[in-house]
Amino acid sequence: MLRSSRLRYRRRCHRGERGQIFVLVVVLIAVFGGMTAVAIDLGSFTADRRDLQNAADAIALAAALELPDANDAQTVATQWAIHNDIDPVDMTVTIIPQSLPSEPNPKARVEVERDHSFTFARLVGISSATVGASATAIRTSPGGSDDLMPWSVLDSFQNAATPGVSLVLKYDSLDVQSGNFGAISVDGSGASVYRDTIKYGSDDFLCVAGASGACSYPSQIDLQTGNMVGPTRQGTDYRLEQTAPACDTWEEVVAVNPDGTQGLRPECNPFLSGGDRGSLRVIIIPVVPSLCNGSCTVEITEFALFFLEGYGSDGCTGNSCEIRGRFIDSNTNYGALAGTYDPDSYVHFVRLVE
């Protein structure tokens, strides 16, 4: 009798324990399920915000390319919004014109807001939340740069020329101006420094005179006397010989856009990150107001992109070593520091600033 009572008591205890375990399992499932639901909704919201930010960046950059024309910038922003699956109603585009000295560059600011629907949070009464992103891009002219050639071009020659026209970057002995051949001491003086700067571009940064922004480097440069035929030939030959055959001509490197402006073909653009160096014939040249008799210091008025054609008709032998290049009119971001937008400059680029 006593044994039977004990057995019944144990069975009741076991049934109670099983019931408690069942309740605990149900609670844990609910907790973990809720955490999973929150994680899914939160991940979806974060991904939507990231995609929206990428879209805002792209729209701002595309709109900035049309500046300073506000109407064109607005039109392009709408087109890019639709392209990125954004309803233009959800977007605000603000064009801030250039206003010196407070606004050195025209800006396009893009703000996007839209509802994000939740899948699981609606079970606790949260059906959606607002997700937003904003971006601001400027169109500017180079204010400072490294990777420069140790040559210069006169401001007056650039203003009179049109894109694609061949200009002299370094003079030979027949066109020399009292010992000055158009060379500059960008990385220092001396024939070997001059040769290496032709090969690899300058290590030193230089600024455009009067440039706004963060350019704190010198805006004046010493002109370098001497013909330096040997170093000129060695440095120039390196660039000509190290350029890939597919990026060796003007037509291969420079694309003409429908509006007449020019651009660098991506496969030949040496300033794009990653991959091959592109065409070493694409070079950056400081623009100066004048040369002088002998060695002197001049200001840099801007930077220009050139396609390095090579030598003049007499080659580079004896006392003759003329270097020629062709202007490139391009919206190319070659890593320069932002300066003050100059509508007359041949080089502009867009950049995100917010």
LUMMAR-173235 format. One record per residue (C-alpha): x, y negated, z. Coordinates in steps of 0.5 Angstrom, whole numbers, plus 500, padded with zeros to 3 digits. Example, Ala and Ser with C-alpha at 12.3 -4.5 7.8 and 13.67 -1.06 7.14 Angstrom:
525509516 527502514 
//
This chain:
500500500 505495502 510497496 504496491 503489494 510487493 509489486 503485485 507479488 513480484 509480477 505474479 512470480 515473474 508470470 509463473 516463472 515465464 509459464 514454467 520456462 514455456 513448459 520446459 521449452 515445449 518439453 525440450 522441443 518435444 524431446 529433441 524432435 523425437 530424437 531427430 525423428 528416431 535418428 531419421 528413421 534409424 538412418 533410413 533403415 540402416 541405408 536401406 539395409 546397406 543397399 539391400 546387402 549390396 544388391 544381395 552381393 551383386 545378385 549372388 555373384 551374377 548367379 554364381 557366374 552361371 554355375 553349375 547350371 542351376 536353371 541359368 543361375 536362377 534366371 540371372 538372379 531374377 534378372 539382377 533382382 529386378 535390375 536392383 529394384 527388388 521384387 523377386 517375391 521377396 528373394 530366395 535363391 538356393 543353389 548348392 551343387 558341387 559335391 566332393 569332398 564336402 562341397 568343393 565348389 558350386 554355390 549360389 545363396 541369395 536371401 532377401 527380406 522386405 518391409 521398411 516403412 518408417 516416417 516418424 516411428 508410426 506416431 508411436 505405433 511402429 509403422 514398419 520393420 523387416 529389413 534383410 540381407 543375404 550373400 553366398 558366392 561360389 564359382 571356383 578354379 584357382 587353388 593357389 596364386 602368386 604373380 606367376 611366370 617362371 615358365 610352364 605349359 604341359 597339361 596335354 598341350 593345354 587340353 588339346 588346345 583351344 582358347 586363343 591358340 598360341 603355345 610355347 611357354 619356353 623352348 629354344 635350343 632346337 626344341 629342348 628336352 635334355 637341358 630343360 627349356 620349360 623354365 621353373 624355379 618359382 622364386 628360387 634358382 639363378 639367372 637374376 631371380 629368373 629375370 626379375 620373376 619374368 618382369 614382376 611376377 613371383 613373390 612366392 605362392 604355389 598351390 594346385 595339387 589336391 586343391 581344397 580350401 586355404 592353400 597351404 603353400 607348396 604344390 610342387 615346383 623344381 624345373 630349372 635347366 639352362 637356356 638363359 637367353 639374356 635374362 629371358 630377353 631382359 625380362 620379356 622385353 620389360 613386359 613388352 615395352 612397359 605395356 601401354 600401346 592401347 593394351 598391346 595386342 590380343 584384340 585390345 586386351 581380350 573381349 569375346 562374349 556372345 556365348 564364345 567365352 573370353 574376358 579381359 577388357 577392364 582398361 587392360 585388366 592388370 588385376 583390377 585394383 587402382 589405376 594403371 597396371 593394365 596390360 603386362 602381357 596378361 600373365 599366369 602360367 603354372 600347368 604341369 603334367 610333364 617335363 623331364 630329363 634335366 632338373 626334377 620336381 613336378 606337380 602343378 595341376 592348375 594355372 592358366 591365363 595367357 596373353 604374352 605374344 613374345 618371341 618365336 620366329 627366330 627372336 631371342 638371340 644366340 641360342 634361340 629364345 622361344 617364348 609364345 603365348 595364347 590361352 585366355 578362357 576367362 572368368 577372371 578373378 586375379 586374386 588367386 586363392 579359391 580351389 576346387 571347381 574344375 569344369 575343364 579349366 580355362 580359368 574360373 572366377 566367382 567370389 563371395 564367401 558369406 
//
